[in-house]
Amino acid sequence: MKVPALRWQLVLAFTASLAVLVGQIVWLENVHVLTTNGMYKSLQGEPWIADPAHAPLDPSNYLFFPLYGLLCRLLDAVGFLRGAAWQQFAYLNAFWASLCVTFVYAFIHRVTARADAAALAACFHLGSGYFLLLATINEDIMPGYTVVFAAMALAGLWFDRPTWRRVVLVGVVFSVGWLIEWRLIFPTLPALVLALAVSEGTVRRRLALIGTLVASIAAVAGLAALVTIGHPGSAGPEGLLWTGKGVETGWAGLNRDKAWMLLAGVGSYFLIFGALIDLPAIRLAVVPLSVSVLIQAALLAAALAALWPSRADRRLRTIAIVFLGTFGAGEVFNFYSQPQDPQMQINVMPWLTVAWGLLAARLLAAGGAIGARSIALAVLGIVSLAPLAWNLGQLVRWRGEDTVMVKGLAALERRFPTDSTVFLYWGFESVTTWQFALWSHTWDSDTWGSDQASMLAPAPSADPKFKWIAITAGGIRHPAWTPEQHAAALKRDIDRALDLGYQVVAADFWDWDVAELASQLSGLSAANRAQAIYTMLHDNYVASPVFYVRRIGVYHELQRR
């Protein structure tokens, strides 16, 4: 049978991927699986849809909001989910993810000259847990990841015998990617530099090529800064190259618990086993997570064994350096920040797909007779589609949750009048995002102000509609606080709310014990604050359960002892 021309193969890869992902979005009815951060991103992007000339730039997502603002305006123009950016973002992510799958197909096809191996790799990548997840929710990583993957693929193909033009092109593509999502610069830049450092040519030439790569990256940052001079939120080149996002916050730092979170991130990238975003859940899932990591390690070992006879091939070595180098540097960076976060793992893990594609090509080439090759292709096809089948089966548990949350929010508002209620939350509950989006765009810090004087009028007060206190606030914003300072700040805010005549209702974190509270705070490197916070809450207040909302939880009315 005649194989279609490569361009038609690529069109088919894109179309089939997009159909699967769009179908999943429609079927799930939930664009906030595992995280609601995408809702905040869509709200942040709304000014770029309504009035791009005056919308503020964000140095950490310098090109993301202008890009998605433009694309959402196009969707509005054709009447697709007009005005619902939080849903549009998911479909746009599906588009970029389909483009990434197409890049995977093209890359493996170019390296192996096999359409069957390219198709197997594309299916494998599409079905990998965190890729599939982020391709169908409204997070902000997918366009930046796709562009950076394209730069990695080009570097893998070109940096064995780099030319000045190729180095510049990789630098430009790579820079566009990290300007969409700033932290993408860290895992891949060391790998690109290392690939050039061991490329062919004299030491002087290799150093010059590295300088060219760095210069091209700086030039793109400078150009982005130049064309945005005078725009609200614009930054200079130095402000784009280093935004400091996440530094000196509770997310940063090293502790033993992050080893568990790293296990969750690496294991879940391949196979999803539930909402493994906190330490207790991760520990309960240690066996399946370990199995997932062992499968990945076995796949890598098999690929290295199959490719070892070709170890002198400069291109294969360059590919290994680019993708495994990104993995190594990325996990070191992740261990310092949030290794369990899907966004932190997606761009450091594509080595898994590359290893599978190269291994599949070797196995197919060694298939022997036509019948044996057909059997091998069938078996490899099943293996390639197995992650997709498994992960779709796992995602079904969150089906329809967007609709449930909207209905639950209405029930919550009926039970607790918003003009006389302050909500006390752990801080990462999904419902807080919905209240923020649909009630009023107020952070917990907006309720109390930075001058330690309440910004609220006495109850009842309709403005702001969403009034809340977050337990996690001190861990995130004040990593240097002592446990006693954190507990005292919480007590101060709760007492202010009560003194102003508000009813304070606590979410179901109230029933946690000290160990659970410490486990949850460990992700913020603040586990040592658990005892002080728990003691302050339970020594000073009593809480009675008064209302239950499906999939949201139990609310307790708080009163002074």
N, C-alpha and C positions, 0 to 999 in steps of 0.2 A: 504494500500500500504506500502510495506517495505521501510523504510528509509535507504539510503546508509550509510555505515560506515562513521564515522566522518572524516577520512582522505580523503575520496572521496568528502565529502561536502566541505572541505577546498580547495581541488584542483579545484572544480567547482567555489567556491567563487573567487579564484585567477584568474582563466581563464576567467570567465565572466567579472570581473572588468577590466582586462587587455584588453580584446577585446573592451569594451566600451571606454576606455581611448585612446587606439591607434586609434580607429575609429574617435574619436573626434579630435585628433591631425591632422590626414590626412584631415579631413573635414574642420577644421578651417583654415589651411594653415597660422597659426600665432602662434608662440611660444613666443610672447612678449605681450600678452594681459595684459593691465593695467600697466605693468612695463617692462622696457628693461634692468633691472639690471642683468638678466640672461645672456645677451650678454657679459657684462663685466666679469661675472663669467666664462663663457666658454673661453674667451680670457685668463683669468688668469690660466685656467686649461690646455691650450695648451702646455706649457712646460712639464707638467706631461704626456702628450701623446707622445711628440717628444723625450724627453730626461729626463726621471724621475730621473736619477742619479744626475742631476745637477739642477733640478727644485726647486724653493724656496718653503719652507713651509710657511703657513700662520697660526699664532697662533689661530686666530678666526675661522678658518676652517681647523684644523690641519689634520684631516683624510679625509676631503671631497675631496680635489684635488688629493691626491694619489689614493683614491677609484675610483673617476670618471675618472681619467687618465687611470687607469687599464681597466675599463669597456669600455671606448672609444677605447682603443687599441684592445680590443676583437671585438668590432663592426667594426672597420677598417679591422681587419683580415678576417671577413666574408663578407666584401664588403658592409656593411650597412651604407649609408651616409658617406662614407669615407672622412675624412678631414673636415667635417662640424660639429664640436663639438657643435656649438650653436643649431643645430637641434637634435643631438644625446642626449644632456642633457634632452630634453623634453621626449624622449622615455624612458630614464633611470628613470626619475621621475615617469612615468606611471608604470614602473615595481615596484618601491618602494611603490607607492600609492596602487597598487593592493595587495602587501604584507601587507600593513597596514589594508586594508579592510578585508583581511583574518584573521588578528589578532583580529579585531573587532568581526568577526563571532565567532572565537574560544572563545573569552572572554565571550561574551553574552551566548553562548552555555554552557560554563562551569558553569556560575552563575545560569542560569535558567533551564538547561537541556532541552531546547526546540530549535529544529532546525528552526521552523517557526519564533520565536522571533529573533534568530540570523540572519536569512536571512533579516528580516525587518530592523534590526539595520544596517546591512552591506549596504543595498540599501540606507538607510537614510544618512549614512556617506559618501558614494560615491557621492551622489548628493548635499551635503552641499556646499554652494557657493565657499568659499575660498579653501576648500579642492579640489573640482573639478577643480578650476582654477589652483592651484599650482601643481596639478597632470599632467597638460598637457602643461605647459610652462617650460622654462629652468631656473627657479630660483634654489637656492641651498638648500632650507629648507627640502625637502621631505625625503631624506634618514635619516637625523638626527631626524626628527620628528617621523618617523616610528619606529626607534629603541627606542626613549624615550617613545613612546606610549606603546611599548612592555614592557618596565620596569614598567610603570604605571599600566598596566594590571596585571603583576606579583605581584606587591605590593598590588593591590586591592584584589587579590586572597590569598595572603600569610601573609600579615602583621597583620591580626587579631590574628593569632597564629604563630608569626615569630620564625624561627630557625636561628642559626648562618649561616648555609649554604644558606638559602633563602635570608637573608639580604645581604650577600656577592654577591650572584648572581644578585640580583636587582641592587646593587651598580655598579657592573661591566657592566651590560647591559646599565644602565643609563649613565655611564661615556663614553662608546663608542658613545652613541648618542650625548652627548654635545661636545665631541671632534670633531664630524663632524660639528656641529654648536654651537659655544661656548655659546651664550646667552640662549640656552635651559636649562642651569643649574639653572637659577634663578627662574622661576615659579614653577618648580616641586620639587626641593630640600626641600623647607620648608614644602610642603605637605607630603613628604616621612618621614621627621623627626617627624612631628605631628602625623602621623599614628603610628609610633613606640612608641611615647610618651604615647599614650592612649591604647596601646595593652595590652594583658594580662601579668601577672607576676608582680614581685616586682618592685619598683622604681629603685632599683640598677640594676636589669636585663635590664630594659628598657633603662636606661642610657647607659649601656654597649652595647646594640644593636645599639643605635644611634651612639655611638663611632665606632662600627664596620662598619656601613654604611659609615660614614665619612672617616674612614681609608681605606676602599675599594676604595672609589672615589679617594682619594689622591694616593693610590697605582697604580691605572690604569694611572693616570696622570704622575706619576713618571716613570712607565714602558714605556709610550709613549715617554717621554723625553729621557729616557735612550737609547732606540733603534734608536733614530734619532740624537744622538750626532754626531756632525761633518757635518750634512747635512745642506745645505744652508737654513737659516731662522729658524733653530731649536731653541727651547725654553726649559727652565727648567720647573720643575713642577709648580713653583710659577707663571711663565709666561703663563702657560696654564690655571691655575685656575683663573687668573685675567689678561685678555688681555686689559681691558679698552676700548674696542671697543665702539665708539659712545659717550664716556664720554668727556666732555669739548668741544663739538661741538655744532653746532646750533640745532641738533636733540634733545639734552638733555634740560631739564628744564620744568617748570610748568607754565601754563597759562590757562585762561578761555577757549580759543579756543579749547584746547585739549579735553574738554568735548564733543564738537561737533564731533571731530575726533574719540573719543571713541564710540560714537553712531554709526558712520559710520562703524567702525571696527567690532563691535559686531553684528550690523544689517546685514552687508554684508557677514559676515561669513556664515550666514544661507541662505540668499536670496540676489543675486546680483541685483542692480538697476542701474548700469552704472559705469562710471569711477569716483567714489566718492573719489578722492584723494586730493582734495583741498577744502577749506572752502566754497566758493560760491556754488559749486556743492552739497556739503553736506547739506547746508541750504535749497536748493531747494528741496532736497529729504527727508526732515525731516519727512514727514507723512509716506511714505512707510517704511523708516528705523525704525520709532517708532512702526509700525505695526509688523515688523519682530521681534523686541525686545520683544514686548508684547506676540507674539506667543511663543517665547522661554520661557518667564516667566511663561506663562500658562502651558506649557509642564512640566516645573520644578515643579510647584505647583501640577499638577495632579499626577506626579510621586511620590512626597513626600506624598501626600494623600493616594495613593494606597499602598505605602510601609510602611506607618506609623504603621500599626498593627505589622509589623516585625521589629520595631525599636530596639528591643533587640538583633537582629541578628548581631554579631560582624563583619561578613564579609560585610554585607550591610553598616554598619557604616564606615568600613575601605575604602570601595569603594567611599563612599561619601566624606570622608576626602581627599583621594588622588586626586579625579577628581575636586571636588568643591574647595578644597584647592589650587590646581594648578590654577584654574580660578581666585580665589581671589587674590593670590599673583601675578599672571601674569598680571592682569589688573592694579594693582598698578604700577608694573614695566613698563607696556605699556604706562600708562598715563605720565610717565616721558620721554618716548622716542617717539615712532611713533604709536599711537593706531589705526590709520587708515590703517596701512600697513598689507596686507594679511599675510606676514610672521610672524608678531608679534602676530597675533590672532590665527593662526592655532593650535598651541600646547597648548593654554590655554582653548580652546573651546570644546574638545572632550567630556566633561561632557554632552553636549547636546545629542550626540548619545547614551551614556550610559543610560541617563535618559529615552530616547525613547525606547531603547531595554528592559529595566526593566519594564517600563509601559506597553509596548505591551505584554510582557509575562504575566503580571497580568490580562490584559484584555482578552487575549486568554484563560487563565485558568478559567476565570469566564464566559466563553461563553455559558455554559449550553449544550443544545442538539447539535447534530452534525450539523444540519442546521444552528443554531445560530452561532456556531463556524466558519462555512464556511463563513457566511456573515461578521462576525467580521474580519476574516483573509483578506477577499477581501477589506473591507474598510480600514483596517490598511495598506494593501499593496499599495492602491492608495495614502494614506497619505505619506507612506515611499518613493514613487517614485515621488511625487509632487515636492520636491526641485530639483531633477535631471531634470525634464521636464522644470521647470521654468528657472533654471540657464542655461541650454543649449539654451533656447530661448533668453536669454539675451546675451550670448556669441556670438551669430551669428552676432551681429552688428560689430564685429571686424574680421569677416571672410576675409581671403585673404590679410590681411594688410602687411604681410612680403613681398609679391610680389610687392604690391603697393609701399612700402618704397624703395625697390631696384630700381624700375623704377623712382621714384621721385628723388632719389639721383643722378641718371644719368642726369636727366633734370636739376637739380640744378648745377651740374658740368659744363654742357654746357652753362648755363646762366652766372655763376660767375666763371671765371677762378681761379683755386685754388692757382695759384702762385702769385695772386695779390689781394686776398680777405681775409678779416678777418670777421668772423661771430660773431655778438653780440646776445647772447641768454639769455633767462630767466634762463636756466640751466637744466630744467627737461624735455625739449622736447625730444620726442622719436628719432627724426632725429639725435640728437647729438650722440646717441649711435651708430647709423649706420655709421655716418661719422667717429667716433672713430674707429669702427671695420674695415671698408672697405677702408678708406682713409689713416689714420695714427693714431697710438696709442698715441695720444697726449692729455693730459688734458689741460684745460684752463690755469692752473698754469704753465704748461710746456712752454707756448707761451711767458710768460713774465719773468719767473725766480723769485727766492726768494731774489735776491740782488737788486731788483728794477731797474735792467737794462735790457732792452729788449734783448731777445735771438734771435730775428729775424734779418735776413739780410734785407736790403732795398728791396722793391718790384722792379721787380718780383723775387720771391724765391720759388722754388718747395719744399723746406724742412723746416718744415714739411708740408705735404699736407693739413692737417686740422688745421687751425689757428682760435682760438676763444676766446671770453671773456664771462664769465658767471655772470649774475647779482647776483645769489645766492652764489657766491664764498665767499664773505665776511661773509654772514650769517652762512655758514657751518664751515669755517675754522677759523673765528675770532669772536666768540660769544661775546667777551668783547669790540669790537669796538663800538664807538659812531656812530650815523647816519651820521655825517659829515665825519668821517674817511672812512666809507664805500663808500659814494658818491665820495669822493676825489680819492679813489683808482680806482674806475671805470673810472672817468674822465681821470686820468693819463694814464690808459691803452688804452682808446679810442684815446686820443691825440697822443700817441706813434704810434699807427697803422696809423693814418692819416699822421703824420710827416714822416713816413717811406715810404709813397707813396701808401699805401694799400687802396682799397675800403672797407669801413665798411658797412655791411648790417645787419640790425636788424630784428629779427623775429617778429611775430605778437603781442608779448607782448607790442610793442611800442604803441598800441592803448588802452592799459589799462589806467584807471584813477587811482587816488591815492587810492581810496577805494579798488579797485581790487588788486592793488599792495600790499596793507597792508594785505588783506585776504590771498594772496598767500604766503607772507613772514611769516604769523603767524605760519605755520608749523615748521619754524626754530626759533621760539621765537624772531623774528626780525621785527614784524609789525611796530614798532616805527621808523624804518628806511625808510619807504615808502615815506614820504613827502620829505625828503632830497634827495633821489635817483631820484624821479620824477622831482623835481625842477631842479636838476643838469642836467638831460638829456634834458629836454625841454627848459631850459634857454640857454643852450650852443650849442644845435644841432637842426637841422631840418631834417625831414625824409620824403621821398616820396615813396609811394608804387610802386615797379617796376616789381615784379614777383610773380606769384601765383603757388603753387605746390599742387596738389590734396592730401588731408589728411595731408599735412605738414603745409600749411598756406601761409600767405603773407609775402614777404620780402620787407623791406624798405631800400633805400639807404640813408646813414647818411652823413650829411655835417655840418661843423661848421656854426653857425649863423654869 
